[in-house]
Amino acid sequence: MNSEQIIQQAANWLTRLHDEEVSEAERQAFNAWCQADPRHAVAIERMRSLWGSLDTLPAQPARLALNRAFAPRRARGAQVMGVLGIVLCGWLSLEHLPVWMADQRTGVGERRQIALEDGSQLQLNSNSAVDVKFNGHQRVIELLQGELWVDVAKDAQRPFVVRTDQGTATALGTRYLVKRAPDGTTVVTVIESTVAVKGDSSEGVKVAAGQRSILDHGRAQPPQASGNTDPDAWTRGLLKVNDQPLSEVLQTLASYRHGLLRFDPQALQNLRVTGVFKLDDTAAALSTLADNLPIQVEYFTDLLVVVKPR
């Protein structure tokens, strides 16, 4: 059963359980469904979490629709079930279902360190998601969204592989980063030792410490210098840049903010940045940029910020 089917079933169960006339037999059937597959319980937990997050936004149409869907039986029916389906599809499009059901994930502005069962250490950057698939033959991390840092424990019998839709990055040593970039490419940056990077439709390349390779359209590009003296600074809550385009710095800061950070890359193309910024205080970072560059930062609300030339 795929994730879409599980979420549809979870929505049906939650609707039935919120009915004033739900029977004990239905409750027992729900418990049996939850125990039948670990993914069932995860779907219910995360759907309830979504419902709770909507409670903090009373004016949202999504919450109003869910209130209608979770009303007693007399207010429901096929039409209201359809409303629930529309709301869930809006929040959880087919593209994002795997992320929503991921084994591990982080929210916007959150970083998380995870100790894996083999002794490896994994850290997820802001708004990232992974599935962990270990067996007796290999160790696979499916990067579904965002960026990860990994420090690999040695195991000669089981290769350690990070996989995206572009290809794979197999550890031949210890520490490296893998990022799914906004443009659809995958960027592999090696911190220590060597990583074998292979596209789904090309031969692989070996990437050494201080280098990176970009996977694009299933092909691994030749290694090049990473261009950043401390590419894993984000694991310590820092953004360190050296003569980097302002638009790239803003894009990174945007990934740590709720809401929208808008700018025109063409209008800012001649501006470059060198410095160290705290990722947990993006407002301070934007203020520092405005103090040192010919730009202005306009706050229309906490959720909409515009950066433009002064």
N, C-alpha and C positions, 0 to 999 in steps of 0.2 A: 504494500500500500504506500502511495507516495504522500508527500507532505500536504499537498492540496486536499486530498481525500481525508486525511487525519484532521485538518483544521475544519473542514466542513462538518465532520462528525462531532468534533468538540463544540462547535457553535450550536449544533442541534441539541446536544446534551445540556449545555448551559441554559438554553431556552426552556427545555423541558423541566429542569430542576428549579427554575424560577416561577414555575406554574404553581398556583395555590392548591391545585388538585393533584399534584404529583403523588404517585403511589409508592408504597414501600417496595414493591416489586421493581418499579422503575429505578429507585435508588440503588437497589442491589444490582440491577443490570448495569447501571453506571459504574459502580465499584468494580464489577467484573471487567468492564471495558477498559478502565484505567489500568488494571493489573495485567491485561492481555499483552500490552506492548509498552515499554518504558516511554516511547514517544507520545503515547496518549496522555499520560500524566503531565508530561512537559507542556503539551499543547494546552491543556486545561489551565495549568498554572500561569502560563504566559498570557492566555486570553483573559484570565481574571486580573492579571497585572495590568493589561491594556485597559480593561474596564475601570480599574482603580485610577489609572493616570487620566482618564477622561473625566473622572469625578472632579478633578482640580480645574477643569475648563468648562464651567456650567453653560457658557453661551455657545459652545461648539455644536454644530448640527449633528456631528457624529454621536455625541453623547445623547442628544435628544432622540436620535433614531434608535440607539441602543436601549434607551429607556422604554421606548415603544415596543421594541422586540422582546424585552424582558418583563413586560407587563403580564398580569394574569391572563388566563386563557380567553376570557371574554373580549379582551382587547387585541387578541392575536389573530392568527390565521395565515394563509398563504401570502397575503400581501405584506404583512409585517415581517415574516420570515424572509421575504425578498429584500426588504429594507435592510435587515441584518446582513444578508449576503452582500449587498451593495457596499455597506459600511466596511465590512471586513475586506472586501476586495480593494476598497480605496486605501485602507491602512496597510494591507498585506497583499500587494500585487503579486502575481505569479513569480515575477523576477525576484521578489524579496522573501518569498516563503522559505527558501533554504536558510537565509540569514536569520529569520525569526525563529527557526527550529534548530539553530546551530548548537553544538555542544558547549561552546564558550563564546561569549560576546561582551562587548563593552558599549556603553552609551557615549553620546557626544561629550567630549572633554574628560572622559574616564580612561585611565590606564590600569591594566591588571596583570599581575605576575602569577604564573601558574606553574606548579611543580608537576611534571608528567610522571607517569608510573615507572618509566625507565631511568629516572634520575635527571633527565633533561629539564632545562628551565625555559619557559616560554613567557614572553610578555606581549600583550596586545596593546596597540596604540588606540587612540580615540576612534569610536564608532567602527570597530572591527569585529569580525566573526570567523570562527574556525570550527571544523569538525576534526576530531581526533580518531584515527583509525589504526590501531596497533593490533598486530597478530604475531604468530610465531615466525613469520618470514620477513616482514617489513614494518616500518613505522612511518605512517603517512599523516601529514597535517594538510587538510584541505582549507586553503585560505579563501573564504567566501567573500570577504569584504575587508578593506582597510589594510593594515600593516602589522607585521609581527617581527619580533626579535627572538632568536633562539640560540641557546647555548646547549650544544648536543652532547649527551653522554655517549661514550664509546660502546659500541656493540657490533662486533665484526660479523655477526650472523644476521643482523637485521639492518639494512640501510635505512637512513633517516631522510625522508623526502617531504618537501613542501610543494604542494601542487596548486596551480590555479587553472583557469580556462585557457591560458596561453601555453602552459608547459610545466616543467618541473625544475626544482633546485635541490640537488642531492648533496648532502654533507660529505665532504672528504676530510673534514676537520671539525671545528667547533662552532664558532659564532658567526652568524650572518643575519641579514634583514631581507624580508620579502614584502613588497608593497604592490597592491593593486591600485594603479594610478587612475585619476579621474578620466584620462583619455583612453582607458581600456587596456593599456599596456601593463606588463608586470616588470617591476624593477627589483633586481637582486643585487644587494650590496654586501660584500664580504668584509668582515671585521678581523677575522683571524683564520689562518690556514687557507683552504681551497674549497670551492663549491663547483660541482658539475651542473651547468645550466643547459637544459635541452628544451627546445620548442616542440610542439606536437607535430610539426611538419618539417623539421630540419635536423641536421646533425647538432650535437652538443658542443659547448665550449667550456673550458676550465677558467674560472674566475678566481684570482688570487686576492689576498688581503690588500685593502686600499683600492680595489677595483669594483666595478659594477657592470652588469650586463642587462640589457633591456630585451624582454620578450615581446614581440609585436607581430600580430598575424601568424602566430605559431612558429616564429623563427627567432632564434637567439642571435642578437647582435654581438659583434666582437667586443671583448672586454675593453673598458676605458677607465681612466682614473675617476674615482668617485666625486672628486671636486669639493668634497666637504671634509674638513679635518676631523670632524666628530659626528659622523652620521647617525650614531645611536644615542646622541645626547637626549633625545626625547624620552628615553627610558628613565632619565633622571629629572624629567620635567622641564627640560631646557630646549630651546631652539637656537642653535649656533650656526651662523651663516658667515660666509666670507665672499664678498663681492657677488652676491646673488641677486638676480632680478627682483625688484620689489613685488611684482605680481606673484612670483612663486612664494615669497614670504607671506603675502596676504592670503594666498590659497591655503597655506599651512595653518595660519591663525584662524581662518574660517572653519577649518575642520574641528577646531576646539570650541566653537561658539554655537550656542543655540540661536536659531534665526538665520538671517541673511547678512552677509558681508559682501556688498556689491562694489565693483570697480571695473574700469575699462582697461584691459591689459595694454591696448594700443596707446592710450593716453599716458600710460606710466612706463612705457617701454625703455626709456632712457635712464630710468632711476634704478640704482643698485644699492644693496644694503650689506653692511658688515656689522656684526654685533651679536650679543647674547640676550635672549628674551625668555621670560618665564611663561611657559605654555598655560599655566593655571591662572594667569592674569592677563588675558588678551587685551583688556581695556588699557592697562598700563603699557603694553607693547605698542598698541596703536598710538597712544599719546607720545611715546618716545619717538616713533617714526615721524609723527607730525611735527615734533620739535626739531628734528634734524634733517628733514627733507621738505621740498616745496610742495607739500600736499596739505589738504584739509580733510578732517574726519568729521562727518556729520551724523549725529544720532537722531534719527526720526522717532524711533522707539528703542527699547532694549533689544528688540528682535529685528531691527533694520538699521544697518550702519552703511553709509556710503563714503568711499574714499575717492577723491578726485584731485587733480592738479590745483595748486593754489593760484 
